[in-house]
Amino acid sequence: MNKRLLNLACLLTAICVLLSGCWEDPPMDAAAVPSGGEETEADTSVILPAQFSLPYVPDQTLDPLTCADGMQQVVGSLLYEGLFRLDRQLEPQPCLCQSYSYDAASLTYTFVLRSGVTFSDGTPLSAADAADSLRRAQSSPRYGSRLASVASISAGEGTLTVTLSAPNTGFPALLDIPIVKSGSESSLTPLGTGPYVLVQEGDGACLTARADWWGGGGQPVERIALSAARDRDAMLYQFSSHAVQLITSNLIGTDPISATGNVSYRDADTTVLHFIGINTRRTLFQDSAVRRALSRGINRDMLVSAVLSGHGRAAQAPVSPVSPLYPVSQDVLYSYDGFASVMAEAGLASGQTQTVTLLVNAENSFKVSAAEYLAEALSAFDLQIQVEALPWAEYSAALAAGNFDLYYGEVRLTADWNLSPLVGTGGALNYGGWADARTDELLAAFASASDRTAAMANLCSHLAEQAPILPLCFGASSVLYQTGVITGLAPTAAEPFYDLTSCQIHLQEA
């Protein structure tokens, strides 16, 4: 690394020690990063609460298909369950589904529901309940796009049949959609199959552990108090004053705020890809050698650790490194000498300066810092990159119109790792205009593959060679909690209490 880059990296490291974070998804808000991200064991110096409390909005629905993002979803994750749930490797694991089969010829999945599952009112889960929830999800803003390829849904005796309009051997990863009892949707709190049930008490509410939960018990506390917080400021005040003990956050989001006190956090991997988008219609960037050279000039590990405060995982492919699909063998170790070599091979070390612009959304200081870091790193030879930070409306309009050279992008991919919207010909997120028959063939091969690992490796190898986008990292979401109150927390992006029965909650002794 040259001296200028080293100085910048050191400066960014120093700055990012001071930056911090709290969340909604989307939009993603940030709160102050507490010191020390790893789980802290219960400490005798910590004053434990008399009860464990979560924030929620009492006059807003908890219906998991339509509720507000953020704190309502945290409460809902304890009330509702899906046919599948994504584990910490972002892989689907059966939940309300016991088993399934796929007929590739008819594009039909048959899901066998788990027996012995009941809703919180004691009525058994039926295939009709699951079918109704999925049909409602098809028209919901949160889940509608992931179910766009569903042609039909039908319920049998203990089985659910879903027929697709296009092949997708990763479809179960899209079915972590919460299921509610059919007919209870009109209530602010529809009935679910989860480990807790919401109970009204006096002028408030709480969650109580279900003795008849099909999971067999093991909930860390019998009662979770719910504290009314009608907006984000109220929630943050309650958290900083320890009136509530847990919130969720995107610590590299927009609108930074401060969260103080004795706080720890745990990160959860997500499918949110950060990348550099390239306008492949520009003459300079029609050359794949130029695009590949830029990719070699990015020190992704430094970007994540120094600029993004460690809240992410460096990635050279558009699939999360925690996924078993990630092609580890294709990663290339960053070196400045390697970057210099490929820049020369691409004809970008001749002394003939060319200036291009990197667009970034001005409303996220972390992204602006990341764009500035990347521009500095990649401007070492002929190519000089200028960062232009734009308000969101102007930024998105420029992308839609193709009025850019490069842009710093962020996209939430679906857990089946369908990359067609991003790099497929005519894809809704393919702002760079990449059109390549071989890419489309490999995307289709992955969608129908029985060996998804091999198919993804083939796709990523071609994308690395052509470099229509430059993957940077996958962002993390975070669970913030009062230090010493919770141990054994192993969150996922959708479930702060993913491994619920291994979680311990420490309270004052009665």
Backbone hydrogen bonds, N-H to C=O, Kabsch-Sander energy under -0.5 kcal/mol:
donor,donor_aa,acceptor,acceptor_aa,energy
6,L,2,N,-2.3
7,N,3,K,-2.5
8,L,4,R,-2.0
9,A,5,L,-2.7
10,C,6,L,-2.3
11,L,7,N,-2.3
12,L,8,L,-2.8
13,T,9,A,-2.3
14,A,10,C,-2.2
15,I,11,L,-2.6
16,C,12,L,-2.9
17,V,13,T,-1.1
18,L,14,A,-0.6
18,L,15,I,-1.7
19,L,15,I,-0.6
23,W,248,T,-1.7
29,D,27,P,-0.7
30,A,254,T,-1.6
30,A,255,D,-0.5
32,A,20,S,-0.6
46,V,43,D,-1.9
48,L,46,V,-0.9
54,L,225,A,-2.4
56,Y,227,S,-1.8
60,Q,57,V,-1.5
62,L,188,L,-3.8
66,T,63,D,-1.4
67,C,63,D,-2.6
71,M,69,D,-0.5
73,Q,70,G,-0.6
74,V,70,G,-1.5
75,V,71,M,-1.9
76,G,72,Q,-2.5
77,S,73,Q,-1.9
78,L,75,V,-1.7
79,L,76,G,-1.4
80,Y,76,G,-2.3
81,E,179,I,-0.5
83,L,175,L,-0.6
83,L,177,I,-0.5
84,F,175,L,-2.0
85,R,93,Q,-2.0
87,D,91,E,-2.8
90,L,87,D,-2.1
93,Q,85,R,-2.7
95,C,83,L,-2.9
96,L,82,G,-2.0
97,C,83,L,-1.9
98,Q,112,V,-3.2
99,S,112,V,-1.3
101,S,110,T,-1.9
103,D,108,T,-3.0
104,A,102,Y,-0.8
107,L,103,D,-1.1
108,T,103,D,-1.8
109,Y,162,V,-3.1
110,T,101,S,-2.4
111,F,160,L,-3.3
112,V,99,S,-3.0
112,V,110,T,-0.5
113,L,111,F,-0.6
113,L,158,G,-2.5
114,R,96,L,-3.2
117,V,114,R,-0.6
119,F,123,T,-3.3
120,S,192,G,-1.6
122,G,119,F,-2.3
125,L,117,V,-2.6
130,A,126,S,-1.6
131,A,127,A,-2.7
132,D,128,A,-2.5
133,S,129,D,-2.1
134,L,130,A,-2.2
135,R,131,A,-2.3
136,R,132,D,-2.3
137,A,133,S,-2.3
138,Q,134,L,-1.5
139,S,135,R,-0.6
139,S,136,R,-1.2
140,S,137,A,-1.5
144,G,140,S,-2.6
147,L,143,Y,-0.9
147,L,144,G,-0.8
148,A,145,S,-1.3
150,V,147,L,-1.8
151,A,149,S,-0.6
151,A,163,T,-2.8
152,S,163,T,-1.7
154,S,161,T,-2.6
156,G,159,T,-3.4
158,G,156,G,-1.4
160,L,111,F,-2.6
161,T,154,S,-3.0
162,V,109,Y,-2.5
163,T,152,S,-2.3
164,L,107,L,-2.9
165,S,149,S,-3.0
169,T,447,A,-2.6
171,F,168,N,-1.3
173,A,170,G,-1.7
174,L,171,F,-2.6
175,L,172,P,-1.7
179,I,81,E,-2.9
181,K,191,L,-2.2
184,S,181,K,-2.0
187,S,184,S,-1.4
194,G,79,L,-2.4
196,Y,78,L,-2.0
197,V,208,T,-1.9
199,V,206,C,-3.2
201,E,204,G,-2.2
204,G,201,E,-2.3
205,A,226,L,-0.5
206,C,199,V,-2.3
207,L,224,I,-3.1
208,T,197,V,-2.5
209,A,222,E,-2.6
210,R,195,P,-2.7
211,A,209,A,-0.6
213,W,210,R,-1.0
216,G,213,W,-2.0
224,I,207,L,-2.8
225,A,52,F,-2.4
226,L,205,A,-1.5
227,S,54,L,-2.8
227,S,225,A,-0.5
228,A,226,L,-0.5
229,A,56,Y,-2.6
235,M,231,D,-2.1
236,L,232,R,-2.7
237,Y,233,D,-2.2
238,Q,234,A,-2.3
239,F,235,M,-2.3
240,S,236,L,-2.8
241,S,237,Y,-1.9
242,H,239,F,-1.2
243,A,238,Q,-2.7
244,V,238,Q,-1.4
245,Q,53,S,-2.2
246,L,53,S,-0.6
247,I,480,L,-2.2
249,S,478,S,-3.6
250,N,29,D,-1.2
251,L,249,S,-0.6
253,G,250,N,-1.3
254,T,28,M,-2.5
255,D,363,E,-0.8
257,I,30,A,-0.6
263,V,261,G,-1.5
264,S,481,Y,-2.8
266,R,479,V,-1.9
268,A,477,S,-3.5
270,T,475,G,-1.0
273,L,271,T,-0.8
273,L,411,V,-2.9
274,H,473,C,-3.1
275,F,409,G,-2.3
276,I,470,L,-2.2
277,G,275,F,-0.6
277,G,407,Y,-3.0
278,I,468,P,-0.9
279,N,405,D,-2.6
280,T,278,I,-1.4
280,T,432,G,-1.4
282,R,279,N,-1.7
286,Q,283,T,-1.3
287,D,284,L,-0.9
288,S,286,Q,-0.7
290,V,287,D,-0.7
291,R,287,D,-1.6
292,R,288,S,-2.8
293,A,289,A,-2.0
294,L,290,V,-1.8
295,S,291,R,-1.6
296,R,292,R,-1.9
297,G,293,A,-0.9
297,G,294,L,-0.8
298,I,295,S,-1.4
299,N,297,G,-0.6
300,R,298,I,-1.3
303,L,299,N,-2.1
304,V,300,R,-2.3
305,S,301,D,-2.5
306,A,302,M,-2.8
307,V,302,M,-0.7
307,V,303,L,-1.3
308,L,303,L,-1.7
310,G,304,V,-3.1
311,H,308,L,-2.4
312,G,310,G,-1.7
313,R,474,F,-2.0
315,A,472,L,-2.2
319,V,317,A,-1.4
323,S,320,S,-1.5
326,Y,323,S,-1.7
328,V,326,Y,-1.8
330,Q,327,P,-1.9
331,D,328,V,-1.7
339,F,335,S,-2.0
340,A,336,Y,-2.6
341,S,337,D,-2.2
342,V,338,G,-2.1
343,M,339,F,-2.1
344,A,340,A,-1.9
345,E,341,S,-2.1
346,A,342,V,-1.7
347,G,344,A,-1.6
348,L,343,M,-3.0
353,T,351,G,-0.9
354,Q,382,D,-2.3
356,V,384,Q,-2.6
358,L,386,Q,-3.1
359,L,357,T,-0.6
359,L,406,L,-2.7
360,V,388,E,-1.8
362,A,360,V,-0.5
362,A,390,L,-3.2
364,N,361,N,-1.2
365,S,363,E,-0.6
368,V,364,N,-2.1
369,S,365,S,-2.3
370,A,366,F,-2.4
371,A,367,K,-2.9
372,E,368,V,-2.4
373,Y,369,S,-2.3
374,L,370,A,-2.6
375,A,371,A,-2.7
376,E,372,E,-2.2
377,A,373,Y,-2.3
378,L,374,L,-2.4
379,S,375,A,-0.8
379,S,376,E,-0.5
382,D,348,L,-2.6
384,Q,354,Q,-3.2
385,I,383,L,-0.5
386,Q,356,V,-2.7
386,Q,384,Q,-0.5
388,E,358,L,-2.6
389,A,387,V,-0.5
390,L,360,V,-2.7
390,L,388,E,-0.5
395,Y,391,P,-3.0
396,S,392,W,-3.0
397,A,393,A,-1.7
398,A,394,E,-2.2
399,L,395,Y,-1.9
400,A,396,S,-2.4
401,A,397,A,-1.8
402,G,398,A,-0.5
402,G,399,L,-1.3
403,N,398,A,-2.6
404,F,402,G,-1.4
405,D,357,T,-0.7
405,D,406,L,-0.5
406,L,357,T,-2.0
407,Y,277,G,-1.8
408,Y,359,L,-2.8
409,G,275,F,-3.2
409,G,407,Y,-0.7
411,V,273,L,-2.2
413,L,271,T,-2.4
413,L,411,V,-0.9
417,W,414,T,-2.2
419,L,417,W,-0.8
422,L,419,L,-0.9
423,V,419,L,-2.6
424,G,419,L,-0.6
424,G,420,S,-2.1
427,G,424,G,-2.5
429,L,421,P,-2.1
430,N,427,G,-1.6
431,Y,429,L,-1.9
433,G,430,N,-1.5
440,D,436,D,-2.0
441,E,437,A,-2.2
442,L,438,R,-2.3
443,L,439,T,-2.4
444,A,440,D,-2.1
445,A,441,E,-2.3
446,F,442,L,-2.2
447,A,443,L,-2.0
448,S,444,A,-1.4
449,A,446,F,-1.0
452,R,450,S,-0.9
455,A,451,D,-1.9
456,M,452,R,-2.5
457,A,453,T,-2.1
458,N,454,A,-2.1
459,L,455,A,-2.1
460,C,456,M,-3.0
461,S,457,A,-2.1
462,H,458,N,-1.8
463,L,459,L,-2.3
464,A,460,C,-2.4
465,E,461,S,-1.7
466,Q,462,H,-2.4
467,A,463,L,-3.1
470,L,276,I,-2.5
472,L,274,H,-2.7
473,C,274,H,-1.4
474,F,313,R,-2.1
475,G,272,V,-2.2
476,A,311,H,-1.4
477,S,268,A,-2.3
478,S,249,S,-3.8
479,V,266,R,-2.7
480,L,247,I,-2.5
480,L,478,S,-0.6
481,Y,264,S,-2.5
482,Q,245,Q,-1.9
483,T,262,N,-2.3
484,G,40,T,-0.7
485,V,482,Q,-2.0
486,I,482,Q,-0.7
487,T,504,Q,-2.4
492,T,495,E,-2.3
493,A,269,D,-0.7
498,Y,495,E,-1.3
500,L,497,F,-0.7
500,L,498,Y,-1.4
502,S,499,D,-1.5
503,C,499,D,-0.5
503,C,500,L,-1.3
504,Q,487,T,-3.0
506,H,485,V,-3.6
506,H,504,Q,-0.5
507,L,505,I,-0.5
508,Q,49,P,-2.5
